[in-house]
Amino acid sequence: MQAKRWTRMFTAMFALAAISTAAHADDVVTLKMAHQWPDDPNDYVVQTGKKFAQQVEQKSGGKIHINIFPAESLVKSLNTHTALKNGSADLAIYPYIYSAGAIPQMNLILLPGLWKTPEDVFKFRTSAPWKELEAKIEAYGFKTLCWIQISGGMASKSKPINVPADLPQQKVRGAGKMMEAALQSAGASTVSMASSETYSAMQLGLLDGLWTSSGTFGSYRLYEVAKYYNSPEDYSIYYTIEPIAISMKTWNKLTPEQQKIMTDVGRSLEQSAFEGAKADDRRVARLFASHNAKIHKMTLDEWNQWQTLFQKVSFIKFRAEVPDGGRLLDQSTAFYK
C-alpha cells in the first residue's frame, strides 16, 4: 500500500511538473512575419520590420518572438492578404494594393495624382478615408500596426519622360490599372510585367520606360540600363503604402497587454520609416547619377500637368469602377484643402 501511495505521489508530482513546464513554454508567443524583399541592409522597409521584431521582443521581456521570412519564403506576395486572413502568416510587411482584388477600395492608395509630396502621404494616415479603409481591412482579416510608405519614380532609356506630352509612341510599364489607362490615353502603349523582368526588357529595347518605387529601382539595378531618371524627391505622381500588418486571428489571440506592445512599437517606428522613405529616394537618385543617367526632379508645374491627365482618366475610372469610390475620392481630395 505504501509503495502504491509513493507511486501515486510521484506520478502526481511529474504531472504537475509537466503542466508547469507547458505553462512556462506557453508564456512565449512565437509569430511568423512574411515579406517579399531580399534581406537588404540598405532597404529601410526591411530594416523597419527588423526593428519592429526586436523592439517587440525587448518590450515584452522576451515573451513575444517574431521570426522573419524574407523574399517570399513563407508566402507569395500576391497571396499575402489571404495568408493574413486565414492566419498562416501572423504578420507581414505588405503592399496593400495587392489586396485590391478582395477590397476594391484599396485602389485608392495607388491612384496617381492623389498625393503630391511625401508629406501628403504621411499625413493621410490620420484622415477619415484612411480610417474607413482600415475598418474594411480589419473586417477582411488583418490590421495595420505600422504605416510604411514608398515613393514612385520614372526611369527611361530612349528619351526623358517628364510630362504627359513625352508619352506618345513610348512603351512603358505603369503602376497599376488606373495609371495605365491614363498613359494609354496620352499616347503610350503599356506593358504589364513583374519588376524582376524590367531590367532585361529595358536592356533589350522592349521597354522604353517604367514607373516603380525607389527601392525597386535600386534592388533590380535599373540604373544600369536607364539613361534618364525622374526622381520623386520633391514631387511624384504616385505613391503607395506597405505597412506592417497583423492577422486578426493572431491579434485576437493576444492579451490586451501584448496588443498594446505591438501597437505602441508600430506607432513609434512610423516617423523613422517616413524619414527612411525620403532618404531612399535620395539614395536611388545618387545610384542613377553614378551610372551617368540624367537626373530630373519633378517640378510643381509638371506635377500639375500629370494630375490634369489623371483627373480626366484615372479619377473617372476610379469613381466608375470602385464601389463608393466617388465619395472616398472626394473625401481624400478635400482632406488637403
Number of C-alpha atoms within 10 A of each C-alpha: 6 7 8 9 10 11 12 12 12 12 12 12 12 12 12 12 12 12 12 12 12 11 11 10 11 11 12 15 15 13 16 17 24 28 27 21 19 14 15 12 9 14 18 21 27 20 16 22 25 17 15 22 21 16 20 23 20 14 15 16 11 14 16 22 19 19 14 21 19 19 15 16 14 19 22 14 20 16 12 26 27 18 22 26 22 16 19 17 23 24 30 30 29 23 23 22 21 17 20 16 10 12 17 16 24 22 22 23 22 22 24 27 22 23 24 20 18 22 13 14 22 17 11 17 14 11 13 14 21 18 13 12 17 17 13 16 23 15 12 18 20 28 22 22 22 26 20 29 22 26 25 25 28 26 29 27 19 14 16 21 21 22 15 20 12 14 21 14 12 20 22 25 25 23 20 16 17 21 25 22 18 23 26 19 16 17 16 21 20 20 15 14 11 8 16 11 11 22 18 13 15 22 15 11 13 13 22 23 29 27 21 20 24 24 23 18 26 20 18 14 16 23 25 17 21 26 21 24 27 22 24 28 23 15 23 27 27 26 27 23 19 21 23 25 25 27 25 23 17 19 19 10 10 15 10 11 10 18 14 12 18 24 15 16 19 25 14 12 19 19 14 12 21 21 12 21 23 20 13 23 23 15 16 25 25 16 17 25 16 12 13 14 21 17 17 17 17 19 13 14 10 17 18 15 16 21 21 15 20 24 16 12 20 23 24 14 19 23 16 12 13 17 13 13 21 17 11 21 19 12 15 19 12 9 15 12 5
